[in-house]
Amino acid sequence: MLVLGIETSCDDTGVALYHSTLGLMGHKLYSQTTVHAEFGGVVPELASRDHIRKLYPLLQQLLSDTATRLKDIDVIAYTAGPGLAGALLVGSSFAKSLAFALNKPAIAVHHMEGHLLAAMLSDPKPTFPFIGLLVSGGHTQFIQADSLGKYILLGETLDDAVGEAFDKTAKMMGLPYPGGPILAKLAETLPSSSFVFPRPMIDRPGLDLSFSGLKTFALNAFQAYETQDNIRADIANAFQTAVVDTLVIKCRRALEQTGIKRLVVAGGVGANHALRKNLKQLLDSLSGEIFFPEPIFCTDNGAMIAYAGCQHALQGKQDLNNIITVKPRWTLHDCHQS
């Protein structure tokens, strides 16, 4: 079975071909970073327009590179949510129209399920059940994944997502867009920080998180010591260390509460070197297993959508109607119940 995956949930246009027995055949990704850089953040209308411009040319390149014909495709999987409504509509309209023209089924994929399963694009692959730590620009969640399509929300951020907190903290210090990855690189230039930032909500039971206060703490520190040499790197290191420590503490709690010793880390912040290092140390200490997607599959991409779509297609899921619908707000734990 050959599945085309289409991802247009935010500011990355991604397409990929995944074969049920041969694996990932190829993928293409276009980032809109330069489009939104002058605005300091994603402009939804510009994102939608750029998806329209790039989606078909990317598909043409993918088909050419993999020597694939449109009629060879068996299923078309697309991101139906969550995400920016306009951006989602571009991908869903394209996918549904192509499915109609080819008389092939389409499958709506939950964006965060794609991230959760992205580690399965590499070897060794995680097996169910596992605990998923989803850390991206829009989501920070602990998910208990018992099987394909069966997910339990264990905890989530009550305000800013981790990636959002990274980006906003970077912007407050005047770092260029996109600030999160730049802040992380800046943090790595120092072995430690002269600041000690709080680890939010670690003294409370449960697995919920909060990062807005940490962001404010970083702002206050920057404003108080703005003229100090190397202050941005110092604060970046303290901020990242506090975030990583908080996530490690909560991951330990999630693993101990569930008795599961298998952790999958996914989403854009899943590529963070400090987070990977510290979580690996945690799982080693617990004699557990940890899985990360390849860095290129941590950010939004078509490969994860193609893979997720393929797994559901193999279980018989498909959508043969021609109704174009998207779900900008869509919870993962009920995505296969609605």
Secondary structure, 3 states (H helix, E strand, C coil): CEEEEEECCCCEEEEEEEECCCEEEEEEEEECHHHHHCCCCCCHHHHHHHHHHHHHHHHHHHHHHCCCCHHHCCEEEEEEECCCHHHHHHHHHHHHHHHHHHCCCEEEEEHHHHHHHHHHHCCCCCCCCEEEEEECCCCEEEEEEEECCEEEEEEEECCCCHHHHHHHHHHHCCCCCCHHHHHHHHHCCCCCCCCCCCCCCCCCCCCCECCHHHHHHHHHHHHHCCCCCCHHHHHHHHHHHHHHHHHHHHHHHHHHHHCCCEEEEECHHHHCHHHHHHHHHHHHHCCCEEECCCHHHCCCCHHHHHHHHHHHHHCCCCECCCCCCCCCCCCHHHCCCC
